[in-house]
């Protein structure tokens, strides 16, 4: 989603452009840049455009060389269409103030009426522009002796909603910043001080980071952080982690590379989390001990999108392997008041750790007395800092908007959690863990032994009506949902996913002679029931794309047969999701979609 980068340094604008490039993974539709130059007191230099950072660089055409203070933005549209006028930064009418903003100003309509009555004209459709006009009025009307930070703080007090703001003003040797409900962090290096919507752009530029909290309003200068009335400012700490360059290498797209990363990323997820003798899961990092967790009334899992489908699988593991009640919730629909208490644990699951709906659900859980924790992939993310405990996913940086390897690591981490608190026998646990340790190699062989069946399935789907995904028995029905989501995200095909037993309760009406049905059928206790569901579809003319490790009579029902490797029945999601990811990718490529950056989607969803 929207990205902010600001910098105070020699060559600030070029540093900002590089920072914006490192934020491209978040997803966006336009970009902009503003800068101040030494000893120049006129209007702030500004450029913005629809498209990508590369388009902004071309449009700027070297005009920003020599800037010493700069802010930039990548916009994911929420208020107003994708136009140059709606792109950030937004300037004041005299050009002496520019602002970039992530989040949503909920009272923007009310504020627009106010600034219009003050004589300002609103030239964009955004909820952001009102802020720059309010600040312009405040700066021009405040009593003598008041500072730009005073004026900025007064404007912030009028806002309702969520925001991360960065503002530059002609004559002000710094950047005004504010955070409320949207991430904003400050970085410091030997020759610069910077601000960004996450830490990714700091790698290679900054060695220290300071995390802003909700309600913080600061002025950042080359000398550090200034607050109003000398109130507390965040302390800098060592920037941890390593930046992975967005490089597909030998692969055509990042999404394809990340699918092929999964043998390695899964190994990283389980490494050091299984006892030396291989008999016990030892997932640490939680405030509560396994015994404490076993004594709870319930475990709530809150997540969105792909993470929610992972949460459904994890919840199934917890219920099966322990005596603790567990349920997965879509974070934006989380009924915290009725499922949270002092005897519950609520775990937020997020790739970025910045997903606002998930963060809000976790905060609501805490207000209602629940213990809180998290599974996320980004060290130092808002979710990990709010919860203060949990497990990192160790999937490595994921740049494609559609999540693949992080989904796999979510499920793996959740399985290890369920096993850590389980009450199954050591023999049963050892069998699952032994199979889990073999999975990276199994994924690898499945990837390199592709036989062309996925290409055949992609061609079938590309030339037909929207497909239906089916599975049974919980795990496979959740994988069907994830497969349908992947297909929608990167091919723009409307998809339906239903448990196989639900076909006869409505979805069969959709089937025609052209309908592809993707059936996920591992060799588990539901295989015979899935055969019945497939026959229901086959008898109505549907084309069956069968994903299975089975080699029995059920394979004769397939129009396209995609073989997977075999594993323990609890681990089948790891091997059945892989062909679904590849299938979505290949259909997207056939349809000419930018599979790494699908339209209208963002990697880090920081608005409600």
ZARO-246111 format. One record per residue (C-alpha): residue number from 1; x, y, z; residue in one letter. Coordinates in Angstrom, 2 decimals. Example, Ala and Ser with C-alpha at 12.3 -4.5 7.8 and 13.67 -1.06 7.14 Angstrom:
# ZARO-246111
  resi       px       py       pz  resn
     1    12.30    -4.50     7.80     a
     2    13.67    -1.06     7.14     s
# end
This chain:
# ZARO-246111
  resi       px       py       pz  resn
     1     0.00     0.00     0.00     x
     2     1.08     3.67     0.04     x
     3     4.75     4.24     0.77     x
     4     6.51     7.25     2.30     x
     5    10.18     8.09     2.19     x
     6    11.80    11.33     3.31     x
     7    15.44    12.27     3.70     x
     8    17.70    15.05     4.97     x
     9    21.13    14.68     3.36     x
    10    23.22    15.76     0.44     x
    11    21.55    14.42    -2.69     x
    12    18.32    13.91    -0.74     x
    13    16.04    13.55    -3.77     x
    14    18.04    10.74    -5.36     x
    15    18.02     8.96    -1.99     x
    16    14.26     9.36    -1.80     x
    17    13.81     7.91    -5.28     x
    18    15.91     4.92    -4.28     x
    19    13.84     4.57    -1.09     x
    20    10.61     4.63    -3.10     x
    21    12.01     1.95    -5.39     x
    22    12.56    -0.27    -2.35     x
    23     8.94     0.36    -1.32     x
    24     7.50    -0.71    -4.67     x
    25     6.72    -4.19    -3.32     x
    26     3.88    -2.65    -1.27     x
    27     1.78    -2.05    -4.41     x
    28     0.85     1.38    -5.78     x
    29    -0.56     3.24    -8.77     x
    30     1.22     6.62    -8.77     x
    31     4.33     8.27    -7.36     x
    32     5.61    11.73    -6.49     x
    33     8.57    13.70    -5.18     x
    34     9.12    17.11    -3.56     x
    35    12.37    18.77    -2.53     x
    36    14.01    21.79    -0.94     x
    37    17.32    23.22    -2.11     x
    38    19.94    25.12    -0.10     x
    39    19.56    28.90    -0.19     x
    40    16.39    28.74    -2.29     x
    41    13.27    30.26    -0.73     x
    42    10.77    29.97    -3.55     x
    43     8.06    27.32    -4.02     x
    44     9.05    23.73    -3.34     x
    45    10.13    21.75    -6.41     x
    46     7.48    19.11    -7.10     x
    47     6.82    16.29    -9.56     x
    48     4.30    13.47    -9.60     x
    49     2.83    11.01   -12.05     x
    50     0.62     7.99   -12.45     x
    51     2.58     4.80   -13.02     x
    52     5.78     3.63   -11.41     x
    53     8.85     5.14    -9.79     x
    54    10.69     4.69   -13.09     x
    55     8.10     6.97   -14.72     x
    56     8.68     9.54   -11.96     x
    57    12.44     9.44   -12.52     x
    58    11.91    10.08   -16.24     x
    59     9.48    12.90   -15.61     x
    60    11.75    14.55   -13.01     x
    61    14.54    14.50   -15.61     x
    62    17.35    15.45   -13.22     x
    63    15.69    18.62   -11.89     x
    64    16.11    17.54    -8.25     x
    65    19.88    17.26    -8.24     x
    66    21.37    19.17    -5.31     x
    67    18.32    18.95    -3.03     x
    68    19.11    18.63     0.68     x
    69    15.61    17.84     2.00     x
    70    13.11    15.69     0.12     x
    71     9.94    13.66     0.61     x
    72     8.38    11.14    -1.76     x
    73     5.34     8.91    -1.97     x
    74     3.89     5.91    -3.75     x
    75     0.07     6.04    -3.72     x
    76    -2.49     3.25    -3.62     x
    77    -5.78     5.00    -4.39     x
    78    -8.45     5.14    -1.68     x
    79   -10.02     8.59    -2.22     x
    80   -10.22     9.66    -5.85     x
    81    -9.09     8.04    -9.07     x
    82    -5.61     7.25   -10.30     x
    83    -4.60    10.64   -11.70     x
    84    -1.60    12.96   -11.57     x
    85    -3.70    15.45    -9.58     x
    86    -4.57    12.89    -6.91     x
    87    -0.98    11.64    -6.60     x
    88     1.12    12.83    -3.66     x
    89     2.80    15.08    -2.57     x
    90     0.06    17.71    -2.31     x
    91     1.19    21.36    -2.31     x
    92    -0.25    24.47    -0.70     x
    93    -1.62    27.07    -3.09     x
    94     1.58    29.13    -2.91     x
    95     3.73    26.01    -3.26     x
    96     5.59    26.61     0.03     x
    97     4.25    23.48     1.78     x
    98     4.02    19.92     0.50     x
    99     2.64    16.86     2.25     x
   100     2.59    13.09     1.81     x
   101     0.10    10.90     3.67     x
   102    -0.69     7.24     4.28     x
   103    -4.02     6.31     5.86     x
   104    -7.53     7.74     5.77     x
   105    -8.77    11.06     7.20     x
   106   -12.29    10.19     8.29     x
   107   -13.46    13.79     8.76     x
   108   -12.00    15.09     5.49     x
   109   -15.42    16.20     4.18     x
   110   -15.99    18.33     7.27     x
   111   -12.47    19.77     7.05     x
   112   -12.93    20.49     3.33     x
   113   -15.92    22.68     4.17     x
   114   -13.80    24.50     6.73     x
   115   -10.88    25.25     4.39     x
   116   -13.26    26.28     1.61     x
   117   -14.79    28.87     3.95     x
   118   -11.25    30.07     4.68     x
   119   -10.87    30.82     0.96     x
   120    -8.90    27.78    -0.20     x
   121    -9.74    25.76    -3.30     x
   122    -9.67    21.95    -3.23     x
   123    -8.09    20.75    -6.48     x
   124    -7.93    16.99    -5.87     x
   125   -10.35    14.23    -4.86     x
   126    -8.19    13.04    -1.98     x
   127    -8.70    13.16     1.78     x
   128    -5.14    14.51     2.13     x
   129    -5.21    17.92     0.50     x
   130    -7.23    19.52     3.31     x
   131    -4.29    19.00     5.68     x
   132    -1.89    21.14     3.66     x
   133    -4.39    24.00     3.49     x
   134    -5.09    23.78     7.22     x
   135    -1.36    23.91     7.89     x
   136    -0.91    26.86     5.55     x
   137    -3.65    28.77     7.40     x
   138    -2.22    27.83    10.80     x
   139     1.31    28.95     9.90     x
   140     0.06    32.29     8.58     x
   141    -2.28    33.03    11.49     x
   142    -0.51    31.67    14.57     x
   143     0.89    34.12    17.17     x
   144     4.45    35.36    16.85     x
   145     6.95    33.10    18.55     x
   146     5.13    29.88    17.72     x
   147     6.96    27.29    15.65     x
   148     6.13    25.20    12.61     x
   149     5.87    22.21    14.94     x
   150     3.29    24.13    17.02     x
   151     1.23    24.83    13.93     x
   152     1.58    21.25    12.71     x
   153     0.50    19.84    16.09     x
   154    -2.55    22.11    16.12     x
   155    -3.58    20.84    12.69     x
   156    -3.06    17.21    13.72     x
   157    -5.39    17.75    16.68     x
   158    -8.22    18.47    14.21     x
   159    -7.84    15.17    12.32     x
   160    -9.83    11.99    12.82     x
   161    -8.82     8.66    11.32     x
   162    -5.43     7.15    10.60     x
   163    -2.32     8.75     9.20     x
   164     1.39     8.73     8.66     x
   165     2.40    12.22     7.53     x
   166     5.57    13.85     6.31     x
   167     5.64    17.57     5.47     x
   168     8.27    19.99     4.20     x
   169     7.98    23.78     4.33     x
   170    10.01    26.42     2.55     x
   171    12.51    27.88     5.02     x
   172    12.17    24.99     7.49     x
   173    15.33    22.92     7.78     x
   174    13.61    19.65     8.54     x
   175    10.64    17.35     7.98     x
   176     7.46    17.46    10.08     x
   177     6.16    13.96    10.81     x
   178     3.12    12.50    12.56     x
   179     1.83     9.01    13.18     x
   180    -1.58     7.71    14.18     x
   181    -2.68     4.22    13.19     x
   182    -0.33     3.94    10.19     x
   183     3.34     2.94    10.42     x
   184     6.13     5.52    10.28     x
   185     9.75     4.96    11.32     x
   186    12.82     7.18    11.50     x
   187    16.23     6.02    10.32     x
   188    19.69     7.45    10.97     x
   189    22.95     6.87     9.13     x
   190    26.38     8.46     9.10     x
   191    25.35    11.10     6.58     x
   192    21.55    11.23     6.69     x
   193    18.39    11.10     8.75     x
   194    15.36     9.66     7.05     x
   195    11.72     8.72     7.57     x
   196     9.79     5.88     5.94     x
   197     6.62     3.83     6.16     x
   198     8.68     0.72     6.92     x
   199    12.34    -0.20     7.44     x
   200    12.95    -1.72     3.99     x
   201    14.41     1.46     2.43     x
   202    16.80     1.97     5.36     x
   203    18.97    -1.02     4.53     x
   204    22.15     0.27     2.97     x
   205    21.36     3.86     4.03     x
   206    20.79     3.80     7.80     x
   207    22.28     1.81    10.66     x
   208    19.80     2.84    13.36     x
   209    16.03     3.08    13.55     x
   210    13.54     4.76    15.90     x
   211     9.94     3.57    15.90     x
   212     7.27     6.26    16.18     x
   213     4.17     5.60    18.27     x
   214     0.59     6.67    17.72     x
   215     0.15    10.30    18.72     x
   216     3.75    11.30    17.99     x
   217     4.33    14.66    16.26     x
   218     7.97    15.54    15.59     x
   219    10.29    17.77    13.64     x
   220    13.18    15.81    12.18     x
   221    16.34    17.77    11.43     x
   222    19.91    16.79    10.58     x
   223    20.60    16.98    14.32     x
   224    17.88    14.52    15.36     x
   225    14.27    14.48    16.57     x
   226    12.53    17.48    18.16     x
   227     9.21    17.25    19.99     x
   228     6.84    19.89    21.28     x
   229     7.54    20.93    24.89     x
   230    10.56    18.57    24.86     x
   231     8.30    15.56    25.41     x
   232     9.79    12.10    25.11     x
   233    11.16    11.07    21.73     x
   234    11.84     7.49    20.59     x
   235    15.35     6.18    21.09     x
   236    17.38     4.91    18.16     x
   237    18.28     1.24    18.13     x
   238    20.35    -0.93    15.84     x
   239    18.60    -1.72    12.56     x
   240    18.31    -5.50    12.45     x
   241    17.77    -7.78     9.49     x
   242    19.10    -7.92     5.95     x
   243    17.69    -6.32     2.82     x
   244    16.98    -8.73    -0.02     x
   245    17.13    -7.06    -3.41     x
   246    14.02    -7.46    -5.56     x
   247    15.70    -9.63    -8.18     x
   248    13.94   -12.53    -9.93     x
   249    17.27   -13.92   -11.07     x
   250    16.72   -16.69   -13.62     x
   251    12.94   -16.52   -13.19     x
   252    10.60   -14.42   -15.31     x
   253     8.79   -12.91   -12.32     x
   254     9.27   -12.50    -8.58     x
   255     6.14   -14.55    -7.94     x
   256     7.63   -17.53    -9.77     x
   257    10.93   -17.11    -7.92     x
   258     9.13   -17.00    -4.57     x
   259     7.19   -20.16    -5.40     x
   260    10.53   -21.85    -6.11     x
   261    11.98   -20.37    -2.87     x
   262     9.67   -22.53    -0.78     x
   263    11.96   -25.53    -0.16     x
   264    14.51   -23.12     1.35     x
   265    12.04   -20.86     3.16     x
   266    10.23   -23.85     4.69     x
   267    13.58   -25.19     5.93     x
   268    14.26   -21.83     7.56     x
   269    10.85   -21.88     9.24     x
   270    11.38   -25.22    10.96     x
   271    15.11   -24.90    11.64     x
   272    15.93   -24.78    15.35     x
   273    12.30   -25.38    16.31     x
   274    12.42   -29.18    16.60     x
   275    14.24   -31.00    19.39     x
   276    17.61   -32.57    18.58     x
   277    16.13   -36.07    18.72     x
   278    13.30   -35.03    16.37     x
   279    10.59   -36.11    18.81     x
   280     9.19   -32.76    19.97     x
   281     8.29   -29.38    18.55     x
   282     9.94   -26.58    20.54     x
   283     8.54   -23.34    19.15     x
   284     9.54   -20.58    21.55     x
   285     9.09   -16.83    21.77     x
   286     5.78   -16.68    23.63     x
   287     5.06   -14.99    26.95     x
   288     2.93   -17.93    28.00     x
   289     4.48   -21.34    28.54     x
   290     3.05   -24.35    26.66     x
   291     1.48   -25.46    29.95     x
   292    -0.14   -22.03    30.40     x
   293    -1.52   -22.14    26.86     x
   294    -2.86   -25.66    27.38     x
   295    -4.87   -24.31    30.31     x
   296    -6.61   -21.58    28.33     x
   297   -10.26   -21.67    27.30     x
   298    -9.60   -20.83    23.66     x
   299    -7.12   -19.56    21.10     x
   300    -8.34   -16.99    18.58     x
   301    -6.50   -16.48    15.29     x
   302    -7.10   -13.19    13.44     x
   303    -5.91   -12.53     9.92     x
   304    -6.88   -11.31     6.45     x
   305    -6.76   -12.78     2.94     x
   306    -4.14   -15.48     2.45     x
   307    -3.17   -15.25     6.12     x
   308    -6.79   -16.01     7.07     x
   309    -6.78   -19.24     5.06     x
   310    -3.52   -20.17     6.76     x
   311    -5.22   -19.36    10.08     x
   312    -8.08   -21.74     9.26     x
   313    -5.57   -24.54     8.71     x
   314    -3.66   -23.65    11.88     x
   315    -6.88   -23.60    13.88     x
   316    -7.65   -27.10    12.58     x
   317    -4.21   -28.26    13.76     x
   318    -4.73   -26.76    17.23     x
   319    -8.12   -28.43    17.64     x
   320    -6.85   -31.79    16.41     x
   321    -3.55   -31.90    18.26     x
   322    -4.50   -30.29    21.58     x
   323    -7.48   -29.95    23.89     x
   324    -7.69   -26.19    23.44     x
   325   -10.63   -24.76    21.54     x
   326    -9.52   -22.66    18.57     x
   327   -11.20   -20.59    15.89     x
   328    -9.97   -18.45    13.00     x
   329   -11.56   -15.06    12.36     x
   330   -11.38   -12.57     9.52     x
   331    -9.72    -9.70    11.37     x
   332   -12.14    -7.00    10.20     x
   333   -15.06    -9.10    11.54     x
   334   -13.48   -10.14    14.83     x
   335   -16.09   -10.24    17.67     x
   336   -13.54    -9.57    20.41     x
   337   -16.16    -8.71    23.03     x
   338   -17.66   -12.20    22.88     x
   339   -14.57   -14.40    22.42     x
   340   -11.88   -12.66    24.48     x
   341   -11.15   -12.88    28.19     x
   342    -8.22   -13.35    30.55     x
   343    -8.32   -17.05    29.72     x
   344    -7.84   -16.63    25.97     x
   345    -4.91   -16.08    23.63     x
   346    -5.41   -14.10    20.43     x
   347    -2.74   -14.47    17.73     x
   348    -2.47   -12.02    14.86     x
   349    -1.11   -13.50    11.63     x
   350     0.33   -11.16     9.00     x
   351     3.07   -11.20     6.38     x
   352     3.99    -7.54     6.79     x
   353     3.00    -7.07    10.42     x
   354     1.39    -3.80     9.30     x
   355    -2.07    -5.05     8.26     x
   356    -4.35    -2.52     9.93     x
   357    -7.40    -4.79    10.30     x
   358    -5.24    -7.40    12.05     x
   359    -3.57    -4.82    14.30     x
   360    -6.98    -3.37    15.23     x
   361    -8.28    -6.86    16.06     x
   362    -5.27    -7.52    18.30     x
   363    -5.74    -4.20    20.10     x
   364    -9.45    -4.99    20.61     x
   365    -8.51    -8.42    21.98     x
   366    -6.12    -6.81    24.46     x
   367    -8.80    -4.32    25.57     x
   368   -11.10    -7.26    26.26     x
   369    -8.54    -8.98    28.47     x
   370    -7.03   -11.52    26.08     x
   371    -3.36   -12.43    25.99     x
   372    -1.96   -11.43    22.59     x
   373     0.77   -12.74    20.32     x
   374     1.68   -12.82    16.64     x
   375     3.08   -14.72    13.69     x
   376     4.64   -12.32    11.19     x
   377     7.47   -12.15     8.68     x
   378     8.93    -8.68     9.24     x
   379    11.24    -8.00    12.16     x
   380    10.33    -4.78    13.96     x
   381     6.87    -4.53    12.40     x
   382     4.03    -2.82    14.23     x
   383     2.26    -6.10    15.00     x
   384     5.38    -7.71    16.44     x
   385     6.08    -4.64    18.60     x
   386     2.50    -4.37    19.86     x
   387     2.34    -8.02    20.87     x
   388     5.94    -8.22    22.09     x
   389     6.01   -12.00    21.70     x
   390     5.32   -14.69    19.13     x
   391     7.10   -16.34    16.23     x
   392     8.73   -14.91    13.12     x
   393     8.05   -16.76     9.89     x
   394    11.60   -16.58     8.45     x
   395    10.36   -16.73     4.86     x
   396    12.70   -13.98     3.66     x
   397    11.48   -10.89     1.83     x
   398     8.40   -11.48    -0.29     x
   399     7.95    -8.88    -3.04     x
   400     5.15   -10.24    -5.23     x
   401     1.79    -8.95    -4.00     x
   402     0.24   -12.43    -4.08     x
   403     1.72   -14.34    -1.16     x
   404     3.16   -17.82    -1.76     x
   405     6.16   -18.76     0.38     x
   406     4.90   -16.77     3.36     x
   407     1.62   -18.72     3.27     x
   408     3.58   -21.97     3.46     x
   409     5.65   -20.67     6.38     x
   410     2.54   -19.46     8.20     x
   411     1.10   -22.96     8.04     x
   412     4.43   -24.52     9.11     x
   413     4.83   -22.14    12.05     x
   414     1.23   -22.74    13.08     x
   415     1.73   -26.51    12.94     x
   416     4.83   -26.24    15.14     x
   417     2.82   -24.10    17.58     x
   418     0.03   -26.68    17.68     x
   419     2.53   -29.48    18.26     x
   420     4.31   -27.50    20.99     x
   421     1.07   -27.29    23.01     x
   422    -0.27   -30.69    21.94     x
   423    -1.17   -33.62    24.16     x
   424    -0.68   -36.33    21.53     x
   425     1.80   -39.10    22.18     x
   426     5.48   -38.61    21.54     x
   427     5.27   -41.31    18.85     x
   428     2.51   -39.46    16.98     x
   429     4.36   -36.16    17.27     x
   430     7.58   -37.76    16.08     x
   431     5.81   -39.14    12.98     x
   432     4.48   -35.71    12.03     x
   433     7.81   -33.99    12.65     x
   434     9.70   -36.61    10.66     x
   435     7.38   -36.03     7.70     x
   436     7.66   -32.25     8.16     x
   437    11.45   -32.39     7.96     x
   438    11.18   -34.26     4.66     x
   439     8.85   -31.68     3.11     x
   440    11.48   -29.22     1.79     x
   441    13.01   -31.97    -0.35     x
   442     9.57   -33.16    -1.39     x
   443     8.63   -29.63    -2.48     x
   444    11.89   -29.38    -4.41     x
   445    11.35   -32.61    -6.34     x
   446     7.75   -31.61    -7.07     x
   447     8.98   -28.33    -8.55     x
   448    11.72   -29.80   -10.75     x
   449     9.66   -32.76   -11.96     x
   450     6.88   -30.68   -13.50     x
   451     5.43   -32.71   -16.37     x
   452     3.45   -30.10   -18.32     x
   453     0.13   -30.90   -16.66     x
   454    -0.08   -27.48   -15.00     x
   455     0.38   -25.79   -18.41     x
   456    -2.45   -27.95   -19.76     x
   457    -4.68   -26.96   -16.85     x
   458    -3.81   -23.29   -17.33     x
   459    -4.75   -23.45   -21.00     x
   460    -8.06   -25.10   -20.12     x
   461    -8.91   -22.42   -17.56     x
   462    -7.79   -19.56   -19.79     x
   463   -10.22   -20.62   -22.52     x
   464   -13.28   -21.41   -20.44     x
   465   -15.79   -20.07   -17.93     x
   466   -14.70   -19.26   -14.34     x
   467   -13.52   -22.31   -12.39     x
   468   -14.75   -23.86    -9.16     x
   469   -12.28   -25.14    -6.56     x
   470   -13.34   -28.01    -4.30     x
   471   -11.85   -29.97    -1.39     x
   472   -13.10   -31.83     1.66     x
   473   -12.10   -32.47     5.22     x
   474   -11.13   -29.01     6.40     x
   475    -7.51   -28.87     5.25     x
   476    -8.24   -29.40     1.54     x
   477   -11.30   -27.14     1.57     x
   478    -9.14   -24.34     3.01     x
   479    -6.50   -24.97     0.36     x
   480    -9.28   -24.72    -2.24     x
   481   -10.08   -21.25    -0.89     x
   482    -6.43   -20.22    -1.08     x
   483    -6.19   -21.57    -4.63     x
   484    -9.23   -19.58    -5.69     x
   485    -7.85   -16.43    -4.08     x
   486    -4.51   -16.83    -5.88     x
   487    -6.31   -17.30    -9.19     x
   488    -8.42   -14.19    -8.65     x
   489    -5.44   -12.08    -7.56     x
   490    -3.16   -12.75   -10.52     x
   491    -5.51   -13.69   -13.38     x
   492    -8.55   -11.45   -12.65     x
   493   -10.86   -14.46   -13.10     x
   494   -13.81   -14.65   -10.72     x
   495   -13.51   -17.94    -8.81     x
   496   -15.58   -19.93    -6.35     x
   497   -14.23   -22.29    -3.70     x
   498   -16.57   -24.63    -1.81     x
   499   -16.26   -27.81     0.24     x
   500   -17.10   -30.74    -2.02     x
   501   -20.13   -31.64     0.06     x
   502   -21.66   -28.20    -0.56     x
   503   -21.78   -28.53    -4.35     x
   504   -25.28   -29.97    -4.32     x
   505   -26.54   -27.09    -2.16     x
   506   -26.25   -24.44    -4.85     x
   507   -22.94   -24.31    -6.76     x
   508   -23.89   -27.15    -9.14     x
   509   -26.20   -24.65   -10.84     x
   510   -23.10   -22.92   -12.19     x
   511   -21.73   -25.95   -14.02     x
   512   -21.80   -26.20   -17.81     x
   513   -19.93   -28.28   -20.36     x
   514   -17.16   -25.68   -20.21     x
   515   -16.74   -25.44   -16.42     x
   516   -13.30   -26.29   -15.01     x
   517   -13.45   -27.86   -11.56     x
   518   -10.16   -27.96    -9.67     x
   519   -10.39   -30.83    -7.18     x
   520    -7.85   -31.14    -4.35     x
   521    -7.79   -34.82    -3.41     x
   522    -4.94   -36.07    -1.21     x
   523    -4.97   -39.72    -0.14     x
   524    -6.78   -39.13     3.14     x
   525    -9.98   -40.25     4.81     x
   526   -12.09   -38.03     2.54     x
   527   -10.89   -39.51    -0.75     x
   528   -14.03   -41.59    -1.39     x
   529   -16.29   -38.66    -0.58     x
   530   -14.29   -36.46    -2.95     x
   531   -14.72   -39.08    -5.66     x
   532   -18.49   -38.74    -5.26     x
   533   -18.25   -34.94    -5.50     x
   534   -16.14   -35.19    -8.64     x
   535   -18.63   -37.59   -10.24     x
   536   -21.42   -35.06    -9.52     x
   537   -19.45   -32.50   -11.51     x
   538   -18.35   -34.90   -14.24     x
   539   -21.90   -36.05   -14.93     x
   540   -22.84   -32.44   -15.65     x
   541   -20.12   -31.96   -18.23     x
   542   -17.48   -30.25   -16.09     x
   543   -13.80   -30.56   -16.94     x
   544   -11.93   -32.01   -13.96     x
   545    -8.46   -30.77   -13.03     x
   546    -7.42   -33.28   -10.40     x
   547    -4.63   -32.53    -7.91     x
   548    -3.72   -35.70    -6.06     x
   549    -0.98   -38.05    -4.90     x
   550    -3.29   -41.00    -5.40     x
   551    -2.74   -43.43    -8.27     x
   552    -5.99   -45.37    -7.97     x
   553    -9.26   -45.35    -9.96     x
   554   -10.05   -41.73    -9.06     x
   555    -7.40   -40.58   -11.54     x
   556    -9.55   -41.91   -14.39     x
   557   -12.03   -39.09   -13.70     x
   558    -9.44   -36.42   -14.53     x
   559    -9.37   -34.40   -17.73     x
   560    -6.07   -33.01   -16.51     x
   561    -4.15   -34.90   -13.83     x
   562    -1.63   -33.01   -11.66     x
   563     0.36   -35.38    -9.46     x
   564     1.78   -34.36    -6.09     x
   565     4.12   -36.22    -3.80     x
   566     2.73   -38.12    -0.82     x
   567     3.13   -37.15     2.83     x
   568     1.51   -37.49     6.25     x
   569    -2.19   -36.65     5.91     x
   570    -1.86   -33.63     8.20     x
   571     0.81   -32.14     5.93     x
   572    -0.99   -32.40     2.58     x
   573    -1.63   -28.60     2.38     x
   574     2.09   -27.99     1.79     x
   575     2.10   -30.17    -1.33     x
   576    -1.36   -29.39    -2.73     x
   577    -1.01   -25.61    -2.52     x
   578     2.14   -25.66    -4.67     x
   579     0.44   -26.63    -7.99     x
   580    -2.37   -24.17    -7.22     x
   581     0.17   -21.34    -6.91     x
   582     1.84   -22.36   -10.16     x
   583    -1.52   -22.73   -11.88     x
   584    -2.60   -19.22   -10.88     x
   585     0.76   -17.86   -12.01     x
   586     0.61   -19.54   -15.41     x
   587    -2.99   -18.45   -16.07     x
   588    -2.05   -14.88   -15.13     x
   589     0.88   -14.91   -17.54     x
   590    -1.32   -16.32   -20.33     x
   591    -3.76   -13.45   -19.75     x
   592    -1.02   -10.82   -19.85     x
   593    -1.40    -9.78   -16.20     x
   594     1.45    -8.20   -14.25     x
   595     1.48   -11.09   -11.80     x
   596     3.93    -9.38    -9.43     x
   597     1.78    -6.26    -9.12     x
   598    -1.87    -7.06    -9.88     x
   599    -4.17    -4.09   -10.34     x
   600    -5.85    -2.55    -7.30     x
   601    -3.96    -4.73    -4.79     x
   602    -1.29    -3.91    -2.23     x
   603     1.24    -5.98    -0.32     x
   604     0.88    -4.15     2.99     x
   605    -2.75    -3.13     3.64     x
   606    -2.55    -0.25     6.10     x
   607    -6.11     1.12     5.76     x
   608    -9.41    -0.30     6.98     x
# end
